[in-house]
Amino acid sequence: MRHFDHRDGELHAEDVPLSRIAAEVGTPVYVYSSATLERHYRVFADSFGGLDTLVAYSVKANSNIAVLQTLARLGAGADVVSGGELARALIAGIPGERIVFSGVGKTRDEMSAALEADIHVFNVESLPELRVLDDVAQSMGRRAPVAFRVNPDVSAGGHEKISTGKKENKFGIAWDRAESAYAEAACLPGIEVVGVDVHIGSQIDDLAPFEAAIRKVRGLIERLRTQGHDIRLFDIGGGLGIHYGDDNRMPPPPSDYGQLVRRLTADLGVQMVFEPGRMIAGNSGVLLTEVLYVKGGGDREFLIVDAAMNDLLRPALYDAWHAVEPVRLPEPDQASATYDIVGPICESGDTFAKDRMMPAVRAGDLVVFHSAGAYGAAQSSQYNTRPLVPEVMVRGGQYRLIRKRPSVEEMLERERLVDWSN
Ligand code: LLP
């Protein structure tokens, strides 16, 4: 069932008309459906029936603490990549034992905060990082649970900026160095080797690269065990794609992914860890915006909306395609138009869509960008001194503001005029 649907001629989030949110909170604003978030988590988590699993939601996709709290209540863990994300996960009620810490550049402070929180595992990406972690853990009288992120040299992912599993990428330990890395780790008193980690990319719409990566890691786990390592965890990362509504290939349903993982790992005797981000949050949110101007005259018509690339960066950064839809259902005789949909920022890159056919709209009309729940608000900024875009969560007929729009004073309060007079 869809939780963003037209009712009485108007797009709703669950039972709340989007025009009500626009009137009360203002635009632009992200609107999330808690029912969709919950459904996506459950569909994913339930697809591994019988396996020992930890679903560690990838916080970077949508890090709002209310989103994390909603998932925490269903038993979700968290995949974090910074001390800030770790703090968010803990505040939202995700216990340390369900948190995995990924990322190529963890600092000593971040490592000690994570050790303090007794996290489940550190996904370590290099030997220099391992040695620092060993040092930090020893100085705290602890042992850090470690899985090496290995780079399986598998090609996957929708866009070169989000493909991570090839050997030319900066991520992970090179495949042919993995075994010697484990040998070194086994000698470090502050380190406890527990598993193997991979993450091959994002917006992957095909099961083949997952299968290739799992098969390679299986072989590695078997070799590591014969070398005496007690490998009890296999983190396969995130990356399962979602349907953005365009003509591109449809990603496989989570049930097919679950079946693949079960078939390839059921006899391996490991806990399987997953780090889904986009799959959980992507289609749980829309960016709601108002048409400011319809500017014609030249050889094309521009729809100038009050959202901009600082609010939703994906089209500018990855040429990403988001479905656009007016909040008011068009009248049966309403004309269509072809627009370039742009924001107010002073860059040509501030373009959400080119040559987009849609029902003709006017200044003051509301439109949404669909599939904006992942890597939308989380990648927003205050560029052009535009206030950080607010976020709203809907549950049934109610909604709550979960990130408020800052005033100009609040935006400036961390800055200082310089005074060189003394
Ligand atoms: N685990 C690790 C180690 C990751 O680097 C990522 C995403 C994930 C899990 C979650 O991947 P997902 O399930 O969401 O595909 N901003 C880009 C996507 C960047 C992905 C970065 N890493 C976008 O908007 O498409």
Boltz pocket constraint, residues with backbone or C-beta under 6 A from the ligand:
constraints:
  - pocket:
      binder: B
      contacts: [[A, 58], [A, 61], [A, 79], [A, 102], [A, 103], [A, 161], [A, 162], [A, 199], [A, 201], [A, 202], [A, 203], [A, 237], [A, 238], [A, 239], [A, 240], [A, 275], [A, 276], [A, 277], [A, 278], [A, 279], [A, 314], [A, 318], [A, 374], [A, 375]]
      max_distance: 6.0
